[in-house]
């Protein structure tokens, strides 16, 4: 018995009717970077189906070094596999989606942050950098960070959005642009 039992039963239902998606160009040509928060599931917010969009999730949905490295690799892979099949020689759009009521917001408080660093061993500066207190501000900063990352392919565009947990609505804060 594991806490996964109920979920594995749901998976059994899923597998009975699953239509496998082939390794191909993601149908929406959008890669989503967002928070790992269980209320912010991009498949549900955006009605994504299998094979439509890759998703990178971390605390806050921040454009970390690790996220930039993943995006660089996916860009390389897309170019290798599908470079000749793409319109306009463009690869995909990265949509950075931050959200209201983010749990990383507590890290904006120095006392809370200090306690978190002491208890977990994480660096206080790293915790401060991951805080999303105002998603409108952090999403703009992260779009800029990605657009100026030397690893980013010039064929990848970047946009920024905020998801309001209270209303379910996603608002575009930064329109898509290329590096
Ligand atoms: Zn969050």
Backbone and ligand atoms as CSV (ligand in chain L), in Angstrom:
chain,resi,resn,atom,element,x,y,z
A,1,UNK,N,N,0.848,-1.198,0.000
A,1,UNK,CA,C,0.000,0.000,0.000
A,1,UNK,C,C,0.882,1.246,0.000
A,2,UNK,N,N,0.582,2.135,-0.848
A,2,UNK,CA,C,1.313,3.394,-0.936
A,2,UNK,C,C,0.295,4.494,-1.210
A,3,UNK,N,N,0.688,5.714,-0.973
A,3,UNK,CA,C,-0.234,6.829,-1.258
A,3,UNK,C,C,-0.472,6.956,-2.758
A,4,UNK,N,N,0.337,6.250,-3.531
A,4,UNK,CA,C,0.150,6.256,-4.988
A,4,UNK,C,C,-0.961,5.308,-5.429
A,5,UNK,N,N,-1.475,4.476,-4.513
A,5,UNK,CA,C,-2.441,3.452,-4.931
A,5,UNK,C,C,-3.622,4.043,-5.704
A,6,UNK,N,N,-4.216,5.081,-5.149
A,6,UNK,CA,C,-5.390,5.676,-5.811
A,6,UNK,C,C,-5.010,6.261,-7.172
A,7,UNK,N,N,-3.815,6.853,-7.232
A,7,UNK,CA,C,-3.399,7.466,-8.497
A,7,UNK,C,C,-3.078,6.395,-9.542
A,8,UNK,N,N,-2.505,5.279,-9.077
A,8,UNK,CA,C,-2.222,4.185,-10.009
A,8,UNK,C,C,-3.519,3.590,-10.558
A,9,UNK,N,N,-4.553,3.596,-9.743
A,9,UNK,CA,C,-5.856,3.137,-10.256
A,9,UNK,C,C,-6.365,4.091,-11.339
A,10,UNK,N,N,-6.186,5.384,-11.104
A,10,UNK,CA,C,-6.590,6.364,-12.134
A,10,UNK,C,C,-5.755,6.163,-13.396
A,11,UNK,N,N,-4.461,5.848,-13.210
A,11,UNK,CA,C,-3.613,5.609,-14.376
A,11,UNK,C,C,-4.093,4.402,-15.168
A,12,UNK,N,N,-4.573,3.384,-14.442
A,12,UNK,CA,C,-5.090,2.192,-15.124
A,12,UNK,C,C,-6.247,2.575,-16.048
A,13,UNK,N,N,-7.106,3.440,-15.560
A,13,UNK,CA,C,-8.217,3.938,-16.379
A,13,UNK,C,C,-7.671,4.686,-17.599
A,14,UNK,N,N,-6.687,5.534,-17.347
A,14,UNK,CA,C,-6.088,6.337,-18.416
A,14,UNK,C,C,-5.490,5.439,-19.497
A,15,UNK,N,N,-4.726,4.412,-19.056
A,15,UNK,CA,C,-4.006,3.552,-20.001
A,15,UNK,C,C,-4.969,2.766,-20.898
A,16,UNK,N,N,-6.176,2.512,-20.397
A,16,UNK,CA,C,-7.144,1.737,-21.193
A,16,UNK,C,C,-7.563,2.465,-22.458
A,17,UNK,N,N,-7.563,3.808,-22.400
A,17,UNK,CA,C,-8.056,4.555,-23.570
A,17,UNK,C,C,-6.984,5.470,-24.159
A,18,UNK,N,N,-5.751,5.316,-23.674
A,18,UNK,CA,C,-4.681,6.237,-24.086
A,18,UNK,C,C,-4.315,6.057,-25.553
A,19,UNK,N,N,-4.194,7.187,-26.248
A,19,UNK,CA,C,-3.648,7.170,-27.609
A,19,UNK,C,C,-2.239,7.734,-27.524
A,20,UNK,N,N,-1.214,6.915,-27.772
A,20,UNK,CA,C,0.146,7.413,-27.596
A,20,UNK,C,C,0.466,8.555,-28.561
A,21,UNK,N,N,1.203,9.539,-28.040
A,21,UNK,CA,C,1.643,10.648,-28.880
A,21,UNK,C,C,3.044,10.324,-29.382
A,22,UNK,N,N,3.254,10.476,-30.696
A,22,UNK,CA,C,4.575,10.197,-31.275
A,22,UNK,C,C,5.548,11.300,-30.903
A,23,UNK,N,N,6.858,10.986,-30.918
A,23,UNK,CA,C,7.871,12.022,-30.712
A,23,UNK,C,C,7.880,12.888,-31.957
A,24,UNK,N,N,7.354,14.090,-31.810
A,24,UNK,CA,C,7.274,15.000,-32.949
A,24,UNK,C,C,7.272,16.417,-32.445
A,25,UNK,N,N,6.983,17.354,-33.311
A,25,UNK,CA,C,6.922,18.758,-32.892
A,25,UNK,C,C,5.737,18.898,-31.948
A,26,UNK,N,N,5.942,19.452,-30.745
A,26,UNK,CA,C,4.794,19.666,-29.845
A,26,UNK,C,C,3.731,20.490,-30.569
A,27,UNK,N,N,2.491,20.026,-30.552
A,27,UNK,CA,C,1.461,20.593,-31.420
A,27,UNK,C,C,1.289,22.099,-31.244
A,28,UNK,N,N,1.469,22.616,-30.034
A,28,UNK,CA,C,1.260,24.053,-29.806
A,28,UNK,C,C,2.542,24.868,-30.003
A,29,UNK,N,N,3.684,24.215,-30.159
A,29,UNK,CA,C,4.984,24.899,-30.301
A,29,UNK,C,C,5.203,25.942,-29.206
A,30,UNK,N,N,4.775,25.604,-28.010
A,30,UNK,CA,C,4.985,26.453,-26.835
A,30,UNK,C,C,5.591,25.574,-25.748
A,31,UNK,N,N,6.609,26.110,-25.052
A,31,UNK,CA,C,7.176,25.441,-23.884
A,31,UNK,C,C,6.801,26.303,-22.681
A,32,UNK,N,N,6.208,25.694,-21.674
A,32,UNK,CA,C,5.730,26.463,-20.521
A,32,UNK,C,C,6.678,26.284,-19.335
A,33,UNK,N,N,7.039,27.409,-18.715
A,33,UNK,CA,C,7.807,27.384,-17.465
A,33,UNK,C,C,6.872,27.896,-16.382
A,34,UNK,N,N,6.580,27.076,-15.386
A,34,UNK,CA,C,5.674,27.549,-14.340
A,34,UNK,C,C,5.969,26.898,-13.000
A,35,UNK,N,N,5.194,27.302,-11.994
A,35,UNK,CA,C,5.419,26.844,-10.617
A,35,UNK,C,C,4.955,25.400,-10.443
A,36,UNK,N,N,5.594,24.740,-9.475
A,36,UNK,CA,C,5.196,23.350,-9.180
A,36,UNK,C,C,3.925,23.269,-8.333
A,37,UNK,N,N,3.374,24.425,-7.958
A,37,UNK,CA,C,2.162,24.483,-7.127
A,37,UNK,C,C,1.056,23.596,-7.725
A,38,UNK,N,N,0.428,22.817,-6.861
A,38,UNK,CA,C,-0.609,21.887,-7.317
A,38,UNK,C,C,-1.884,22.577,-7.807
A,39,UNK,N,N,-1.974,23.915,-7.571
A,39,UNK,CA,C,-3.136,24.651,-8.089
A,39,UNK,C,C,-2.852,25.268,-9.454
A,40,UNK,N,N,-1.644,25.023,-9.953
A,40,UNK,CA,C,-1.188,25.715,-11.165
A,40,UNK,C,C,-0.755,24.673,-12.203
A,41,UNK,N,N,-1.638,23.775,-12.517
A,41,UNK,CA,C,-1.288,22.710,-13.457
A,41,UNK,C,C,-1.565,23.185,-14.880
A,42,UNK,N,N,-0.520,23.406,-15.691
A,42,UNK,CA,C,-0.746,23.985,-17.019
A,42,UNK,C,C,-1.627,23.121,-17.922
A,43,UNK,N,N,-1.601,21.822,-17.726
A,43,UNK,CA,C,-2.464,20.974,-18.563
A,43,UNK,C,C,-3.929,21.347,-18.335
A,44,UNK,N,N,-4.254,21.703,-17.087
A,44,UNK,CA,C,-5.642,22.055,-16.766
A,44,UNK,C,C,-5.931,23.516,-17.126
A,45,UNK,N,N,-5.021,24.427,-16.771
A,45,UNK,CA,C,-5.244,25.859,-17.065
A,45,UNK,C,C,-5.418,26.121,-18.548
A,46,UNK,N,N,-4.588,25.459,-19.348
A,46,UNK,CA,C,-4.558,25.745,-20.784
A,46,UNK,C,C,-5.213,24.634,-21.611
A,47,UNK,N,N,-5.806,23.665,-20.943
A,47,UNK,CA,C,-6.478,22.598,-21.673
A,47,UNK,C,C,-5.540,21.807,-22.560
A,48,UNK,N,N,-4.311,21.586,-22.088
A,48,UNK,CA,C,-3.333,20.871,-22.912
A,48,UNK,C,C,-3.633,19.381,-22.972
A,49,UNK,N,N,-3.415,18.827,-24.132
A,49,UNK,CA,C,-3.517,17.379,-24.294
A,49,UNK,C,C,-2.121,16.797,-24.501
A,50,UNK,N,N,-2.028,15.478,-24.447
A,50,UNK,CA,C,-0.738,14.798,-24.641
A,50,UNK,C,C,-0.097,15.239,-25.948
A,51,UNK,N,N,1.198,15.548,-25.879
A,51,UNK,CA,C,1.928,15.879,-27.106
A,51,UNK,C,C,1.804,17.330,-27.523
A,52,UNK,N,N,1.159,18.177,-26.700
A,52,UNK,CA,C,0.950,19.561,-27.135
A,52,UNK,C,C,2.038,20.530,-26.698
A,53,UNK,N,N,2.584,20.351,-25.483
A,53,UNK,CA,C,3.568,21.344,-25.007
A,53,UNK,C,C,4.429,20.757,-23.897
A,54,UNK,N,N,5.772,20.891,-24.012
A,54,UNK,CA,C,6.630,20.524,-22.886
A,54,UNK,C,C,6.476,21.546,-21.753
A,55,UNK,N,N,6.685,21.102,-20.530
A,55,UNK,CA,C,6.512,21.964,-19.358
A,55,UNK,C,C,7.712,21.791,-18.433
A,56,UNK,N,N,8.273,22.917,-17.963
A,56,UNK,CA,C,9.308,22.887,-16.928
A,56,UNK,C,C,8.686,23.504,-15.686
A,57,UNK,N,N,8.759,22.791,-14.563
A,57,UNK,CA,C,8.169,23.321,-13.326
A,57,UNK,C,C,9.205,23.312,-12.206
A,58,UNK,N,N,9.225,24.391,-11.450
A,58,UNK,CA,C,10.058,24.465,-10.247
A,58,UNK,C,C,9.364,25.410,-9.272
A,59,UNK,N,N,9.963,25.628,-8.109
A,59,UNK,CA,C,9.354,26.517,-7.125
A,59,UNK,C,C,9.303,27.933,-7.683
A,60,UNK,N,N,8.118,28.447,-7.871
A,60,UNK,CA,C,7.934,29.808,-8.388
A,60,UNK,C,C,7.819,29.889,-9.901
A,61,UNK,N,N,8.267,28.852,-10.613
A,61,UNK,CA,C,8.313,28.922,-12.075
A,61,UNK,C,C,9.421,29.864,-12.530
A,62,UNK,N,N,10.525,29.866,-11.765
A,62,UNK,CA,C,11.618,30.808,-12.028
A,62,UNK,C,C,12.522,30.337,-13.170
A,63,UNK,N,N,13.070,31.314,-13.893
A,63,UNK,CA,C,14.029,31.025,-14.958
A,63,UNK,C,C,15.405,30.868,-14.286
A,64,UNK,N,N,15.626,29.698,-13.735
A,64,UNK,CA,C,16.885,29.375,-13.058
A,64,UNK,C,C,17.918,28.921,-14.093
A,65,UNK,N,N,19.162,28.752,-13.641
A,65,UNK,CA,C,20.186,28.207,-14.539
A,65,UNK,C,C,19.752,26.846,-15.081
A,66,UNK,N,N,19.174,26.026,-14.187
A,66,UNK,CA,C,18.737,24.684,-14.601
A,66,UNK,C,C,17.646,24.783,-15.676
A,67,UNK,N,N,16.721,25.729,-15.512
A,67,UNK,CA,C,15.657,25.906,-16.510
A,67,UNK,C,C,16.248,26.371,-17.838
A,68,UNK,N,N,17.200,27.302,-17.771
A,68,UNK,CA,C,17.835,27.798,-18.999
A,68,UNK,C,C,18.557,26.656,-19.724
A,69,UNK,N,N,19.220,25.809,-18.956
A,69,UNK,CA,C,19.930,24.668,-19.563
A,69,UNK,C,C,18.945,23.712,-20.238
A,70,UNK,N,N,17.813,23.447,-19.579
A,70,UNK,CA,C,16.805,22.566,-20.192
A,70,UNK,C,C,16.274,23.164,-21.489
A,71,UNK,N,N,15.994,24.479,-21.471
A,71,UNK,CA,C,15.447,25.151,-22.658
A,71,UNK,C,C,16.475,25.131,-23.791
A,72,UNK,N,N,17.750,25.330,-23.436
A,72,UNK,CA,C,18.806,25.289,-24.456
A,72,UNK,C,C,18.870,23.898,-25.090
A,73,UNK,N,N,18.770,22.874,-24.255
A,73,UNK,CA,C,18.838,21.509,-24.798
A,73,UNK,C,C,17.612,21.202,-25.665
A,74,UNK,N,N,16.441,21.592,-25.197
A,74,UNK,CA,C,15.223,21.320,-25.973
A,74,UNK,C,C,15.288,22.064,-27.305
A,75,UNK,N,N,15.848,23.274,-27.302
A,75,UNK,CA,C,16.025,24.032,-28.543
A,75,UNK,C,C,16.935,23.308,-29.509
A,76,UNK,N,N,18.034,22.777,-28.975
A,76,UNK,CA,C,18.973,22.015,-29.801
A,76,UNK,C,C,18.291,20.771,-30.370
A,77,UNK,N,N,17.585,20.060,-29.498
A,77,UNK,CA,C,16.908,18.827,-29.908
A,77,UNK,C,C,15.861,19.107,-30.996
A,78,UNK,N,N,15.076,20.176,-30.789
A,78,UNK,CA,C,14.037,20.532,-31.762
A,78,UNK,C,C,14.665,20.849,-33.116
A,79,UNK,N,N,15.778,21.568,-33.061
A,79,UNK,CA,C,16.456,21.930,-34.310
A,79,UNK,C,C,16.973,20.683,-35.026
A,80,UNK,N,N,17.553,19.763,-34.259
A,80,UNK,CA,C,18.100,18.531,-34.845
A,80,UNK,C,C,17.006,17.670,-35.454
A,81,UNK,N,N,15.896,17.514,-34.706
A,81,UNK,CA,C,14.857,16.576,-35.129
A,81,UNK,C,C,13.902,17.165,-36.154
A,82,UNK,N,N,13.569,18.453,-35.972
A,82,UNK,CA,C,12.473,19.011,-36.779
A,82,UNK,C,C,12.850,20.289,-37.499
A,83,UNK,N,N,14.139,20.649,-37.466
A,83,UNK,CA,C,14.577,21.933,-38.020
A,83,UNK,C,C,14.026,22.217,-39.407
A,84,UNK,N,N,13.982,21.209,-40.259
A,84,UNK,CA,C,13.543,21.430,-41.632
A,84,UNK,C,C,12.037,21.548,-41.792
A,85,UNK,N,N,11.288,21.142,-40.745
A,85,UNK,CA,C,9.823,21.101,-40.882
A,85,UNK,C,C,9.134,22.332,-40.326
A,86,UNK,N,N,9.919,23.268,-39.772
A,86,UNK,CA,C,9.294,24.375,-39.054
A,86,UNK,C,C,9.084,25.583,-39.956
A,87,UNK,N,N,7.949,26.254,-39.750
A,87,UNK,CA,C,7.655,27.478,-40.494
A,87,UNK,C,C,8.623,28.570,-40.067
A,88,UNK,N,N,9.034,29.420,-40.987
A,88,UNK,CA,C,9.835,30.615,-40.671
A,88,UNK,C,C,11.147,30.305,-39.971
A,89,UNK,N,N,11.534,29.013,-39.912
A,89,UNK,CA,C,12.769,28.652,-39.228
A,89,UNK,C,C,12.738,29.053,-37.745
A,90,UNK,N,N,11.539,29.155,-37.151
A,90,UNK,CA,C,11.417,29.470,-35.725
A,90,UNK,C,C,11.148,28.178,-34.979
A,91,UNK,N,N,11.663,28.068,-33.753
A,91,UNK,CA,C,11.521,26.809,-33.016
A,91,UNK,C,C,10.248,26.765,-32.174
A,92,UNK,N,N,10.197,27.543,-31.102
A,92,UNK,CA,C,9.010,27.550,-30.239
A,92,UNK,C,C,9.028,28.803,-29.379
A,93,UNK,N,N,7.899,29.049,-28.707
A,93,UNK,CA,C,7.804,30.166,-27.763
A,93,UNK,C,C,7.894,29.608,-26.348
A,94,UNK,N,N,8.712,30.240,-25.510
A,94,UNK,CA,C,8.729,29.884,-24.092
A,94,UNK,C,C,7.776,30.829,-23.371
A,95,UNK,N,N,6.747,30.293,-22.725
A,95,UNK,CA,C,5.806,31.103,-21.948
A,95,UNK,C,C,6.131,30.930,-20.467
A,96,UNK,N,N,6.610,32.014,-19.854
A,96,UNK,CA,C,6.899,31.981,-18.414
A,96,UNK,C,C,5.610,32.400,-17.702
A,97,UNK,N,N,5.120,31.543,-16.807
A,97,UNK,CA,C,3.844,31.805,-16.128
A,97,UNK,C,C,4.072,31.813,-14.617
A,98,UNK,N,N,4.003,33.009,-14.012
A,98,UNK,CA,C,4.040,33.103,-12.547
A,98,UNK,C,C,2.605,33.258,-12.040
A,99,UNK,N,N,2.416,33.086,-10.732
A,99,UNK,CA,C,1.034,33.115,-10.241
A,99,UNK,C,C,0.889,33.849,-8.917
A,100,UNK,N,N,-0.339,34.273,-8.633
A,100,UNK,CA,C,-0.660,34.921,-7.357
A,100,UNK,C,C,-0.651,33.870,-6.249
A,101,UNK,N,N,-0.527,34.318,-5.016
A,101,UNK,CA,C,-0.536,33.433,-3.828
A,101,UNK,C,C,0.559,32.362,-3.880
A,102,UNK,N,N,1.704,32.692,-4.486
A,102,UNK,CA,C,2.758,31.679,-4.609
A,102,UNK,C,C,3.401,31.430,-3.240
A,103,UNK,N,N,3.616,30.169,-2.930
A,103,UNK,CA,C,4.229,29.791,-1.652
A,103,UNK,C,C,5.645,30.302,-1.493
A,104,UNK,N,N,6.314,30.614,-2.609
A,104,UNK,CA,C,7.668,31.170,-2.504
A,104,UNK,C,C,7.621,32.612,-2.007
A,105,UNK,N,N,6.427,33.236,-2.014
A,105,UNK,CA,C,6.280,34.626,-1.569
A,105,UNK,C,C,6.722,34.823,-0.129
A,106,UNK,N,N,6.568,33.787,0.704
A,106,UNK,CA,C,7.002,33.880,2.105
A,106,UNK,C,C,8.497,34.177,2.200
A,107,UNK,N,N,9.238,33.774,1.173
A,107,UNK,CA,C,10.695,33.950,1.195
A,107,UNK,C,C,11.109,35.411,1.039
A,108,UNK,N,N,10.155,36.285,0.711
A,108,UNK,CA,C,10.472,37.714,0.654
A,108,UNK,C,C,10.667,38.261,2.074
A,109,UNK,N,N,10.158,37.548,3.070
A,109,UNK,CA,C,10.314,37.969,4.468
A,109,UNK,C,C,11.669,37.479,5.001
A,110,UNK,N,N,12.557,38.425,5.416
A,110,UNK,CA,C,13.921,38.024,5.809
A,110,UNK,C,C,13.951,36.996,6.950
A,111,UNK,N,N,13.046,37.138,7.911
A,111,UNK,CA,C,13.034,36.209,9.047
A,111,UNK,C,C,12.682,34.794,8.591
A,112,UNK,N,N,11.649,34.711,7.768
A,112,UNK,CA,C,11.212,33.411,7.249
A,112,UNK,C,C,12.315,32.784,6.400
A,113,UNK,N,N,12.933,33.640,5.588
A,113,UNK,CA,C,13.989,33.170,4.682
A,113,UNK,C,C,15.193,32.642,5.470
A,114,UNK,N,N,15.547,33.378,6.520
A,114,UNK,CA,C,16.685,32.972,7.352
A,114,UNK,C,C,16.408,31.605,7.990
A,115,UNK,N,N,15.202,31.461,8.511
A,115,UNK,CA,C,14.816,30.194,9.149
A,115,UNK,C,C,14.832,29.056,8.123
A,116,UNK,N,N,14.343,29.331,6.915
A,116,UNK,CA,C,14.329,28.311,5.852
A,116,UNK,C,C,15.753,27.890,5.495
A,117,UNK,N,N,16.657,28.870,5.445
A,117,UNK,CA,C,18.055,28.565,5.100
A,117,UNK,C,C,18.711,27.730,6.195
A,118,UNK,N,N,18.461,28.125,7.447
A,118,UNK,CA,C,19.050,27.392,8.581
A,118,UNK,C,C,18.570,25.944,8.616
A,119,UNK,N,N,17.290,25.750,8.379
A,119,UNK,CA,C,16.693,24.428,8.533
A,119,UNK,C,C,17.043,23.492,7.377
A,120,UNK,N,N,17.068,24.040,6.150
A,120,UNK,CA,C,17.248,23.177,4.975
A,120,UNK,C,C,18.696,23.096,4.512
A,121,UNK,N,N,19.510,24.090,4.868
A,121,UNK,CA,C,20.878,24.127,4.344
A,121,UNK,C,C,20.965,24.825,2.998
A,122,UNK,N,N,19.819,25.294,2.477
A,122,UNK,CA,C,19.848,26.041,1.210
A,122,UNK,C,C,20.442,27.438,1.443
A,123,UNK,N,N,21.073,27.974,0.407
A,123,UNK,CA,C,21.683,29.300,0.534
A,123,UNK,C,C,20.595,30.369,0.608
A,124,UNK,N,N,20.771,31.313,1.528
A,124,UNK,CA,C,19.762,32.357,1.711
A,124,UNK,C,C,19.579,33.189,0.439
A,125,UNK,N,N,20.677,33.439,-0.272
A,125,UNK,CA,C,20.586,34.231,-1.508
A,125,UNK,C,C,19.762,33.493,-2.568
A,126,UNK,N,N,19.926,32.157,-2.619
A,126,UNK,CA,C,19.172,31.367,-3.595
A,126,UNK,C,C,17.685,31.395,-3.250
A,127,UNK,N,N,17.378,31.332,-1.962
A,127,UNK,CA,C,15.978,31.393,-1.530
A,127,UNK,C,C,15.378,32.756,-1.866
A,128,UNK,N,N,16.164,33.803,-1.647
A,128,UNK,CA,C,15.682,35.155,-1.955
A,128,UNK,C,C,15.410,35.287,-3.456
A,129,UNK,N,N,16.304,34.693,-4.259
A,129,UNK,CA,C,16.160,34.785,-5.717
A,129,UNK,C,C,14.950,34.011,-6.221
A,130,UNK,N,N,14.491,33.027,-5.463
A,130,UNK,CA,C,13.365,32.221,-5.946
A,130,UNK,C,C,12.015,32.794,-5.524
A,131,UNK,N,N,12.004,33.818,-4.672
A,131,UNK,CA,C,10.739,34.347,-4.138
A,131,UNK,C,C,9.898,35.029,-5.220
A,132,UNK,N,N,8.608,34.692,-5.271
A,132,UNK,CA,C,7.659,35.401,-6.130
A,132,UNK,C,C,6.668,36.104,-5.199
A,133,UNK,N,N,6.995,37.358,-4.830
A,133,UNK,CA,C,6.080,38.128,-3.977
A,133,UNK,C,C,5.072,38.853,-4.871
A,134,UNK,N,N,5.560,39.452,-5.967
A,134,UNK,CA,C,4.679,40.099,-6.949
A,134,UNK,C,C,4.929,39.441,-8.308
A,135,UNK,N,N,4.020,38.574,-8.748
A,135,UNK,CA,C,4.275,37.819,-9.985
A,135,UNK,C,C,4.427,38.699,-11.219
A,136,UNK,N,N,3.796,39.902,-11.201
A,136,UNK,CA,C,3.941,40.795,-12.353
A,136,UNK,C,C,5.391,41.274,-12.500
A,137,UNK,N,N,6.055,41.503,-11.369
A,137,UNK,CA,C,7.451,41.956,-11.404
A,137,UNK,C,C,8.399,40.811,-11.733
A,138,UNK,N,N,8.206,39.675,-11.063
A,138,UNK,CA,C,9.154,38.572,-11.253
A,138,UNK,C,C,9.052,37.993,-12.668
A,139,UNK,N,N,7.849,37.976,-13.235
A,139,UNK,CA,C,7.729,37.382,-14.566
A,139,UNK,C,C,8.461,38.241,-15.596
A,140,UNK,N,N,8.389,39.578,-15.410
A,140,UNK,CA,C,9.123,40.470,-16.325
A,140,UNK,C,C,10.637,40.244,-16.180
A,141,UNK,N,N,11.091,40.133,-14.933
A,141,UNK,CA,C,12.529,39.916,-14.690
A,141,UNK,C,C,12.981,38.595,-15.316
A,142,UNK,N,N,12.141,37.566,-15.206
A,142,UNK,CA,C,12.537,36.257,-15.726
A,142,UNK,C,C,12.506,36.195,-17.249
A,143,UNK,N,N,11.562,36.911,-17.872
A,143,UNK,CA,C,11.556,36.986,-19.342
A,143,UNK,C,C,12.848,37.652,-19.810
A,144,UNK,N,N,13.230,38.749,-19.139
A,144,UNK,CA,C,14.482,39.434,-19.493
A,144,UNK,C,C,15.678,38.516,-19.271
A,145,UNK,N,N,15.652,37.794,-18.175
A,145,UNK,CA,C,16.785,36.903,-17.866
A,145,UNK,C,C,16.956,35.861,-18.964
A,146,UNK,N,N,15.837,35.297,-19.417
A,146,UNK,CA,C,15.922,34.267,-20.452
A,146,UNK,C,C,16.343,34.868,-21.792
A,147,UNK,N,N,15.768,36.041,-22.114
A,147,UNK,CA,C,16.094,36.665,-23.407
A,147,UNK,C,C,17.563,37.064,-23.495
A,148,UNK,N,N,18.202,37.327,-22.360
A,148,UNK,CA,C,19.607,37.737,-22.383
A,148,UNK,C,C,20.558,36.576,-22.072
A,149,UNK,N,N,20.010,35.378,-21.906
A,149,UNK,CA,C,20.875,34.222,-21.622
A,149,UNK,C,C,21.624,33.828,-22.896
A,150,UNK,N,N,22.955,33.761,-22.843
A,150,UNK,CA,C,23.727,33.425,-24.046
A,150,UNK,C,C,23.349,32.060,-24.635
A,151,UNK,N,N,22.866,31.152,-23.789
A,151,UNK,CA,C,22.527,29.809,-24.279
A,151,UNK,C,C,21.249,29.768,-25.106
A,152,UNK,N,N,20.406,30.815,-24.999
A,152,UNK,CA,C,19.097,30.766,-25.665
A,152,UNK,C,C,19.257,30.871,-27.176
A,153,UNK,N,N,18.611,29.961,-27.892
A,153,UNK,CA,C,18.642,30.006,-29.350
A,153,UNK,C,C,17.930,31.271,-29.845
A,154,UNK,N,N,18.495,31.953,-30.862
A,154,UNK,CA,C,17.808,33.132,-31.418
A,154,UNK,C,C,16.493,32.776,-32.112
A,155,UNK,N,N,16.242,31.479,-32.286
A,155,UNK,CA,C,14.993,31.042,-32.931
A,155,UNK,C,C,13.875,30.777,-31.919
A,156,UNK,N,N,14.156,31.082,-30.635
A,156,UNK,CA,C,13.163,30.859,-29.578
A,156,UNK,C,C,12.654,32.213,-29.092
A,157,UNK,N,N,11.335,32.390,-29.033
A,157,UNK,CA,C,10.768,33.621,-28.480
A,157,UNK,C,C,10.329,33.376,-27.037
A,158,UNK,N,N,10.134,34.471,-26.290
A,158,UNK,CA,C,9.799,34.362,-24.865
A,158,UNK,C,C,8.658,35.329,-24.546
A,159,UNK,N,N,7.677,34.852,-23.788
A,159,UNK,CA,C,6.586,35.724,-23.331
A,159,UNK,C,C,6.374,35.513,-21.837
A,160,UNK,N,N,5.675,36.464,-21.184
A,160,UNK,CA,C,5.449,36.377,-19.742
A,160,UNK,C,C,3.981,36.559,-19.398
A,161,UNK,N,N,3.495,35.776,-18.429
A,161,UNK,CA,C,2.063,35.758,-18.079
A,161,UNK,C,C,1.900,35.584,-16.569
A,162,UNK,N,N,0.762,36.050,-16.079
A,162,UNK,CA,C,0.444,35.840,-14.656
A,162,UNK,C,C,-0.879,35.092,-14.554
A,163,UNK,N,N,-0.870,34.035,-13.771
A,163,UNK,CA,C,-2.089,33.261,-13.503
A,163,UNK,C,C,-2.654,33.691,-12.161
A,164,UNK,N,N,-3.928,34.103,-12.164
A,164,UNK,CA,C,-4.595,34.502,-10.929
A,164,UNK,C,C,-5.315,33.278,-10.366
A,165,UNK,N,N,-4.793,32.793,-9.236
A,165,UNK,CA,C,-5.341,31.573,-8.633
A,165,UNK,C,C,-6.813,31.769,-8.238
A,166,UNK,N,N,-7.177,33.020,-7.887
A,166,UNK,CA,C,-8.541,33.276,-7.416
A,166,UNK,C,C,-9.566,33.258,-8.543
A,167,UNK,N,N,-9.162,33.657,-9.757
A,167,UNK,CA,C,-10.137,33.761,-10.855
A,167,UNK,C,C,-9.937,32.697,-11.928
A,168,UNK,N,N,-8.765,32.077,-11.949
A,168,UNK,CA,C,-8.470,31.099,-12.991
A,168,UNK,C,C,-7.989,31.739,-14.282
A,169,UNK,N,N,-7.871,33.094,-14.281
A,169,UNK,CA,C,-7.524,33.781,-15.530
A,169,UNK,C,C,-6.020,34.012,-15.665
A,170,UNK,N,N,-5.512,33.812,-16.885
A,170,UNK,CA,C,-4.109,34.098,-17.189
A,170,UNK,C,C,-4.044,35.402,-17.992
A,171,UNK,N,N,-3.221,36.336,-17.536
A,171,UNK,CA,C,-3.058,37.630,-18.211
A,171,UNK,C,C,-1.638,37.727,-18.761
A,172,UNK,N,N,-1.523,38.171,-20.010
A,172,UNK,CA,C,-0.191,38.347,-20.610
A,172,UNK,C,C,0.412,39.663,-20.124
A,173,UNK,N,N,1.614,39.574,-19.577
A,173,UNK,CA,C,2.306,40.741,-19.027
A,173,UNK,C,C,3.410,41.189,-19.995
A,174,UNK,N,N,4.037,40.241,-20.670
A,174,UNK,CA,C,5.084,40.555,-21.653
A,174,UNK,C,C,4.766,39.795,-22.932
A,175,UNK,N,N,4.558,40.534,-24.028
A,175,UNK,CA,C,4.304,39.877,-25.318
A,175,UNK,C,C,5.545,39.139,-25.806
A,176,UNK,N,N,5.318,38.125,-26.626
A,176,UNK,CA,C,6.443,37.292,-27.107
A,176,UNK,C,C,7.418,38.128,-27.910
A,177,UNK,N,N,8.704,37.957,-27.599
A,177,UNK,CA,C,9.731,38.591,-28.430
A,177,UNK,C,C,10.964,37.701,-28.499
A,178,UNK,N,N,11.773,37.977,-29.505
A,178,UNK,CA,C,12.988,37.183,-29.730
A,178,UNK,C,C,14.182,37.867,-29.076
A,179,UNK,N,N,15.240,37.112,-28.775
A,179,UNK,CA,C,16.411,37.702,-28.126
A,179,UNK,C,C,16.974,38.871,-28.952
L,1,ZN,ZN,ZN,4.019,29.043,-6.775
